[in-house]
Amino acid sequence: MLAVKEGPSHFAPLAELCAAGEVRIHIDRRFPLEEVPAALAFVGAGRALGKVVVT
């Protein structure tokens, strides 16, 4: 497991792993920009099991 330290310079190894496809990000749900209040309510209710993306 990779430990991430504080500061932007410590994110470079994690960014490289993401770019190489070594780290997968689970996107639970996507919301359009018009539905930001619904997205915030979804997260606030604790229903998100992964990342919530607003496009």
Chimera marker file (.cmm) of the C-alpha trace (Angstrom):
<marker_set name="trace">
<marker id="1" x="0.000" y="0.000" z="0.000" r="1" g="1" b="0" radius="0.5"/>
<marker id="2" x="1.280" y="3.451" z="-0.940" r="1" g="1" b="0" radius="0.5"/>
<marker id="3" x="1.248" y="6.066" z="1.830" r="1" g="1" b="0" radius="0.5"/>
<marker id="4" x="0.602" y="9.620" z="0.623" r="1" g="1" b="0" radius="0.5"/>
<marker id="5" x="2.321" y="12.402" z="2.530" r="1" g="1" b="0" radius="0.5"/>
<marker id="6" x="1.244" y="16.023" z="2.692" r="1" g="1" b="0" radius="0.5"/>
<marker id="7" x="2.322" y="18.482" z="0.030" r="1" g="1" b="0" radius="0.5"/>
<marker id="8" x="2.053" y="18.609" z="-3.764" r="1" g="1" b="0" radius="0.5"/>
<marker id="9" x="5.452" y="16.990" z="-4.348" r="1" g="1" b="0" radius="0.5"/>
<marker id="10" x="4.251" y="13.816" z="-2.661" r="1" g="1" b="0" radius="0.5"/>
<marker id="11" x="1.340" y="13.412" z="-5.079" r="1" g="1" b="0" radius="0.5"/>
<marker id="12" x="3.577" y="12.826" z="-8.108" r="1" g="1" b="0" radius="0.5"/>
<marker id="13" x="4.061" y="9.074" z="-7.444" r="1" g="1" b="0" radius="0.5"/>
<marker id="14" x="0.311" y="8.636" z="-6.983" r="1" g="1" b="0" radius="0.5"/>
<marker id="15" x="-0.402" y="10.604" z="-10.161" r="1" g="1" b="0" radius="0.5"/>
<marker id="16" x="2.012" y="8.362" z="-12.061" r="1" g="1" b="0" radius="0.5"/>
<marker id="17" x="0.272" y="5.243" z="-10.737" r="1" g="1" b="0" radius="0.5"/>
<marker id="18" x="-3.093" y="6.651" z="-11.831" r="1" g="1" b="0" radius="0.5"/>
<marker id="19" x="-1.770" y="7.503" z="-15.295" r="1" g="1" b="0" radius="0.5"/>
<marker id="20" x="-0.295" y="4.005" z="-15.636" r="1" g="1" b="0" radius="0.5"/>
<marker id="21" x="-3.652" y="2.439" z="-14.771" r="1" g="1" b="0" radius="0.5"/>
<marker id="22" x="-2.342" y="0.923" z="-11.542" r="1" g="1" b="0" radius="0.5"/>
<marker id="23" x="-4.888" y="2.766" z="-9.391" r="1" g="1" b="0" radius="0.5"/>
<marker id="24" x="-8.571" y="2.512" z="-10.198" r="1" g="1" b="0" radius="0.5"/>
<marker id="25" x="-11.049" y="5.087" z="-9.014" r="1" g="1" b="0" radius="0.5"/>
<marker id="26" x="-14.596" y="3.929" z="-8.398" r="1" g="1" b="0" radius="0.5"/>
<marker id="27" x="-17.121" y="6.481" z="-9.622" r="1" g="1" b="0" radius="0.5"/>
<marker id="28" x="-20.411" y="5.805" z="-7.882" r="1" g="1" b="0" radius="0.5"/>
<marker id="29" x="-22.553" y="8.322" z="-9.705" r="1" g="1" b="0" radius="0.5"/>
<marker id="30" x="-22.347" y="11.240" z="-12.130" r="1" g="1" b="0" radius="0.5"/>
<marker id="31" x="-24.514" y="14.349" z="-11.900" r="1" g="1" b="0" radius="0.5"/>
<marker id="32" x="-24.917" y="17.155" z="-14.442" r="1" g="1" b="0" radius="0.5"/>
<marker id="33" x="-23.983" y="20.639" z="-13.266" r="1" g="1" b="0" radius="0.5"/>
<marker id="34" x="-27.660" y="21.561" z="-12.923" r="1" g="1" b="0" radius="0.5"/>
<marker id="35" x="-28.049" y="18.864" z="-10.245" r="1" g="1" b="0" radius="0.5"/>
<marker id="36" x="-25.322" y="20.000" z="-7.837" r="1" g="1" b="0" radius="0.5"/>
<marker id="37" x="-27.807" y="20.228" z="-4.920" r="1" g="1" b="0" radius="0.5"/>
<marker id="38" x="-28.855" y="16.608" z="-5.553" r="1" g="1" b="0" radius="0.5"/>
<marker id="39" x="-25.189" y="15.531" z="-5.742" r="1" g="1" b="0" radius="0.5"/>
<marker id="40" x="-24.422" y="17.232" z="-2.429" r="1" g="1" b="0" radius="0.5"/>
<marker id="41" x="-27.495" y="15.643" z="-0.840" r="1" g="1" b="0" radius="0.5"/>
<marker id="42" x="-26.426" y="12.224" z="-2.155" r="1" g="1" b="0" radius="0.5"/>
<marker id="43" x="-22.978" y="12.581" z="-0.602" r="1" g="1" b="0" radius="0.5"/>
<marker id="44" x="-24.292" y="14.226" z="2.561" r="1" g="1" b="0" radius="0.5"/>
<marker id="45" x="-26.723" y="11.363" z="3.157" r="1" g="1" b="0" radius="0.5"/>
<marker id="46" x="-23.788" y="8.945" z="3.137" r="1" g="1" b="0" radius="0.5"/>
<marker id="47" x="-25.124" y="7.026" z="0.132" r="1" g="1" b="0" radius="0.5"/>
<marker id="48" x="-22.008" y="7.401" z="-2.030" r="1" g="1" b="0" radius="0.5"/>
<marker id="49" x="-19.920" y="4.239" z="-2.193" r="1" g="1" b="0" radius="0.5"/>
<marker id="50" x="-17.274" y="5.853" z="-4.383" r="1" g="1" b="0" radius="0.5"/>
<marker id="51" x="-16.555" y="9.207" z="-5.946" r="1" g="1" b="0" radius="0.5"/>
<marker id="52" x="-19.409" y="11.450" z="-7.066" r="1" g="1" b="0" radius="0.5"/>
<marker id="53" x="-18.638" y="13.424" z="-10.213" r="1" g="1" b="0" radius="0.5"/>
<marker id="54" x="-20.327" y="16.622" z="-11.343" r="1" g="1" b="0" radius="0.5"/>
<marker id="55" x="-19.956" y="17.357" z="-15.064" r="1" g="1" b="0" radius="0.5"/>
<link id1="1" id2="2" r="1" g="1" b="0" radius="0.2"/>
<link id1="2" id2="3" r="1" g="1" b="0" radius="0.2"/>
<link id1="3" id2="4" r="1" g="1" b="0" radius="0.2"/>
<link id1="4" id2="5" r="1" g="1" b="0" radius="0.2"/>
<link id1="5" id2="6" r="1" g="1" b="0" radius="0.2"/>
<link id1="6" id2="7" r="1" g="1" b="0" radius="0.2"/>
<link id1="7" id2="8" r="1" g="1" b="0" radius="0.2"/>
<link id1="8" id2="9" r="1" g="1" b="0" radius="0.2"/>
<link id1="9" id2="10" r="1" g="1" b="0" radius="0.2"/>
<link id1="10" id2="11" r="1" g="1" b="0" radius="0.2"/>
<link id1="11" id2="12" r="1" g="1" b="0" radius="0.2"/>
<link id1="12" id2="13" r="1" g="1" b="0" radius="0.2"/>
<link id1="13" id2="14" r="1" g="1" b="0" radius="0.2"/>
<link id1="14" id2="15" r="1" g="1" b="0" radius="0.2"/>
<link id1="15" id2="16" r="1" g="1" b="0" radius="0.2"/>
<link id1="16" id2="17" r="1" g="1" b="0" radius="0.2"/>
<link id1="17" id2="18" r="1" g="1" b="0" radius="0.2"/>
<link id1="18" id2="19" r="1" g="1" b="0" radius="0.2"/>
<link id1="19" id2="20" r="1" g="1" b="0" radius="0.2"/>
<link id1="20" id2="21" r="1" g="1" b="0" radius="0.2"/>
<link id1="21" id2="22" r="1" g="1" b="0" radius="0.2"/>
<link id1="22" id2="23" r="1" g="1" b="0" radius="0.2"/>
<link id1="23" id2="24" r="1" g="1" b="0" radius="0.2"/>
<link id1="24" id2="25" r="1" g="1" b="0" radius="0.2"/>
<link id1="25" id2="26" r="1" g="1" b="0" radius="0.2"/>
<link id1="26" id2="27" r="1" g="1" b="0" radius="0.2"/>
<link id1="27" id2="28" r="1" g="1" b="0" radius="0.2"/>
<link id1="28" id2="29" r="1" g="1" b="0" radius="0.2"/>
<link id1="29" id2="30" r="1" g="1" b="0" radius="0.2"/>
<link id1="30" id2="31" r="1" g="1" b="0" radius="0.2"/>
<link id1="31" id2="32" r="1" g="1" b="0" radius="0.2"/>
<link id1="32" id2="33" r="1" g="1" b="0" radius="0.2"/>
<link id1="33" id2="34" r="1" g="1" b="0" radius="0.2"/>
<link id1="34" id2="35" r="1" g="1" b="0" radius="0.2"/>
<link id1="35" id2="36" r="1" g="1" b="0" radius="0.2"/>
<link id1="36" id2="37" r="1" g="1" b="0" radius="0.2"/>
<link id1="37" id2="38" r="1" g="1" b="0" radius="0.2"/>
<link id1="38" id2="39" r="1" g="1" b="0" radius="0.2"/>
<link id1="39" id2="40" r="1" g="1" b="0" radius="0.2"/>
<link id1="40" id2="41" r="1" g="1" b="0" radius="0.2"/>
<link id1="41" id2="42" r="1" g="1" b="0" radius="0.2"/>
<link id1="42" id2="43" r="1" g="1" b="0" radius="0.2"/>
<link id1="43" id2="44" r="1" g="1" b="0" radius="0.2"/>
<link id1="44" id2="45" r="1" g="1" b="0" radius="0.2"/>
<link id1="45" id2="46" r="1" g="1" b="0" radius="0.2"/>
<link id1="46" id2="47" r="1" g="1" b="0" radius="0.2"/>
<link id1="47" id2="48" r="1" g="1" b="0" radius="0.2"/>
<link id1="48" id2="49" r="1" g="1" b="0" radius="0.2"/>
<link id1="49" id2="50" r="1" g="1" b="0" radius="0.2"/>
<link id1="50" id2="51" r="1" g="1" b="0" radius="0.2"/>
<link id1="51" id2="52" r="1" g="1" b="0" radius="0.2"/>
<link id1="52" id2="53" r="1" g="1" b="0" radius="0.2"/>
<link id1="53" id2="54" r="1" g="1" b="0" radius="0.2"/>
<link id1="54" id2="55" r="1" g="1" b="0" radius="0.2"/>
</marker_set>
